Structures are given as structure tokens and as C-alpha cells.
Amino acid sequence: MSDLNATLAEHTGLGTVRLCECKSIHLTIGPVTINMAVEAFAQTATLIKQAMETLAVIVAAGELDQEQAPTFKHSRSPMMH
């Protein structure tokens, strides 16, 4: 096995995304860790991106109470289109 062990993303107080020597992605949110193949992680990222786009439409239409509405931060990643 290789010595690959890279933190791909980290958000203090929320979680991390790591790529380990087993060539799996370990997505940790709070106390929960989901281990998945790289392709499954990519599909999950697409799924969440689509959900956020739909949620943005719902928030823009005023269908959520103001205190329920998330803060949308748009950061461009070289991996995202």
C-alpha cells in the first residue's frame, strides 16, 4: 500500500474529507464517517450541489422562514464547473 493520506477539505466544527491509502474517501461530519469509493464521492458531491441549487431557488422564492434560510457562500473550486 502507498503512504497516501491527504486531507482534501476541512471545516472546523463541521468535518473533513480525506483520501487514504486504501484509495477511499472518508467523509466525516461531526461524529459520523462515511467511507466511499472516489466515484461514489464524486456522485455524492454532484447530488449535494444539485440540492443546494434547488434550495437556493426555494430560499429566493421566500418559501423558507428567514431564520431557516442558510447562508450561501460561493467559492469556486478547480474541481467544480
N, C-alpha and C positions, 0 to 999 in steps of 0.2 A: 504494500500500500504506500501511497505517497504521503508526504507530510502536509498536504493541503489542509488548511484550516483558516478560512478567511471570513471576517465579518463583512457582509455586504451592505448592511444598513443597521443603524441603531438609533433608537429614540428613547432617551432617558425617561423612565417611568412608564413606558409602554411595552417595548420589546426589542427583539433583534431578529435579523435574518443572517444565517451563517451557511457557508458551504464547507462541508467537512471532507475528510479523507475518504469517506465511503461514497463520495460523489452524490450526496443527498443534500437537499436544502432543509435546514432546521429553522422553522418559523416559530418564534416564541413571542406570545402575547401574554403578559402577566405570568401566571403560574402554568400556562398551557403551552406545550411544544408540539408542533405538528411536523413530522418528518415526511418529505415527499421527494420524488424524482424531480430533476430540473425541469422537465417538460410539464409536469403537473403544476409546479410552482409558476411557470410562465402562464399557463392557462388560468390559474387562480388569480394572478395579477391582472389579466385581461378581464376576468369576471368582476373583480373589485373595481377596476377602472370604469366598466360599464355601469355598475351600480352607483358609483359616485356621480357619473354624468346624469343618470336618472334622478338621483337625489337632488342635484343642483337645479334641475327643472322643477321639481316639487317645491323646493325652497323658494325659487324665483316666483312661482305662482302663488306664494303665500299660504300654501296648504299645511305648513308646519307652524306651530307657535314659535315666536321669536326665540324663546329660551331653549327650544328643542333644536333649532337650526344650527348645524355645525359651521365652524369657520373653515372656509375653503382656502387652502394655501396652494398656489400653483407653482410648483418647481419643476423645471424641465430636467429630465434625466436623459442621458445619452441612449438609454435602452428603450425609452418610450417615444412614440411617434406623435 
